[in-house]
Amino acid sequence: MKKSFYGLLTICIVFFFVTVSAYAATDPLPSWNDGPSKQAVIGFVVAVTTHGSPDFMAKEERIATFDSDGTLMSEQPVYFQFLYEIYRVRILASKYPAWQTLQPFKAAMEGDLAYLAHSASPGELDLAAGTEVDRSDEETRADTAAWAAASRHPRFNRPITDLVYQPMLELLNYLRANGFKTYVVTGTGIEFIRAWAEKTYGVPPEMIVGSSIKARYQMRDDIGSVIYEPARNFICNGDDKPTAIHYMIGRRPIAAFGNSDSDIPMLQYATSGKGRRLGLLVHHTDDVREWAYDRGSRVGDLDKGFDEAARRGWVVVDMKKDWKVIFPFEQRNSR
Amino acid sequence: MKKSFYGLLTICIVFFFVTVSAYAATDPLPSWNDGPSKQAVIGFVVAVTTHGSPDFMAKEERIATFDSDGTLMSEQPVYFQFLYEIYRVRILASKYPAWQTLQPFKAAMEGDLAYLAHSASPGELDLAAGTEVDRSDEETRADTAAWAAASRHPRFNRPITDLVYQPMLELLNYLRANGFKTYVVTGTGIEFIRAWAEKTYGVPPEMIVGSSIKARYQMRDDIGSVIYEPARNFICNGDDKPTAIHYMIGRRPIAAFGNSDSDIPMLQYATSGKGRRLGLLVHHTDDVREWAYDRGSRVGDLDKGFDEAARRGWVVVDMKKDWKVIFPFEQRNSR
């Protein structure tokens, strides 16, 4: 008895120390350089998840909302939905001769990225409304997923879903591991983003809040189907982000993440609630590894966000300084 | 060593048998009488959750959608949101003299339940749009929750949330225990139902899809708030239920539950997808314990649903025959 007792005790003690040291050695955000941004994020998560902490938040309150374009993934030279729409417009062009002179269809046909970048979310939605008409949500999703896997980004010559930010993937996982529900709240059309967001971000379709085109229910060959119609339904930008969060989530987030002035209302909404809050803006400062832009950018304009960040204590991530790697493929290449 | 080994083995064996027999003895739907309805429900859940079953569905596909009024909770003599609106209209009546002659406000002021029942979801939404204007979502939710706790149903003289169906609560729990995400998809306004659905159904605000009034984002005293406006936004009934599921959930459910013709499209949508599916209609047949109604009812009209159920193999629950108890308070009373 004695012998087995001490044997067991030894195993327990060894197991305890191995576990503790493994835990201590685990950095939840390994692609983030040490510094105030990383400290602010980890400090927030520890404060709201530690029982007995004055800032503790019950699990059901742990809602975090993320913008997509420019916050979780690159948005240059245009939002990636435009690349899909260019592909769709070119397939359908012969059926719609009017597109030869009708914007933004003409620009899509000609691959005029400068024009498309300027037309932003309304342009995306108009193209989707024109090219998805009469397709079911399921047909569109399957086609988009296949396109995304085969896509090539004009600068990086890789699938567009490779241009996701490794530090933000770590942040999504870190929050989820701490009981957060992580939502994407985006100007991108849900018709497009839901096709790849589950695989790329770990965010399932039911946790994507976004812009959308009109849809109607219809029986086709005795199968109940949701079919797209040629009109915009909702554009999820600016003041409409908190409104969309109300309709689709129904709780004020305790943390929100964006990168442009159009995310200011969502961050205000999250951070002006009671208790400890986190607002974070991703500032694009790295024109070598990614892009550098802020005030006056055609895509992802960030201007008033700096003042609001200073006033409300939001974290402003400097991509160049704060992030060891930007894209997951950098890590794979360096191994 | 030997002695301790056999001791441990004995404990393990005893533990194993206790667990197995406890498991076998646990009926997941104790308030359901044995019969075809209960068998169909359990047969479906076992089939889609058993690894290696030809009908197995991955966890992320296990989406179940439930109508609320008449499916999870009573809807007589009127949808319960009307009872809250009567309370609101009477508080605000002196501010809005026009309501004296304007329907449905006049009916609400007079407590004319027959008129309100007839005006159904549009009436509910118009009242909410009139009485919630300029309140924030959070103010409305707190007020509604307090009202619900103090409410008295005209027939049962109990809080309206007591009139939930015990067999359906068991079904919600059974599905969740088997990895399903359980959503409510309802004609009721989200402004109303989210105030009590988490406590009553175990369904959090972010899993409620429903009708809604317009809302806008606004800073009030430096707090970002979602404020209600005096107009309908969306009525979630009939063909608009699958459409709302597309916008808010983004996956075709594999199981859907309703009680009236307005749920037919949602059940068609769920059950005409590929693989094993479950559609279920609750038929109100018990005028002693609850109410008996179907064809031609002002509330919860069920007519074409019978034909569709026969054609598509949906379960039709006979409340009188299939359910041992209707309301949780019957159980508490009989103990």
Interface residues (C-beta under 8 A of the other chain):
Chain A: M1 K3 S4 E60 I63 D137 E138 K181 I190 R194 E198 P204 P205 E206 I208 S212 A215 R216 Y217 M219 D222 I223 G224 S225 V226 N233 D239 D240 K241 P242 T243 I245 H246 Y247 M248 I249 G250 R251 R252 P265 Q268 Y269 A270 S272 G273
Chain B: M1 K3 S4 E60 I63 D137 E138 K181 I190 R194 E198 P204 P205 E206 I208 S212 A215 R216 Y217 M219 D222 I223 G224 S225 V226 N233 D239 D240 K241 P242 T243 I245 H246 Y247 M248 I249 G250 R251 R252 P265 Q268 Y269 A270 S272 G273
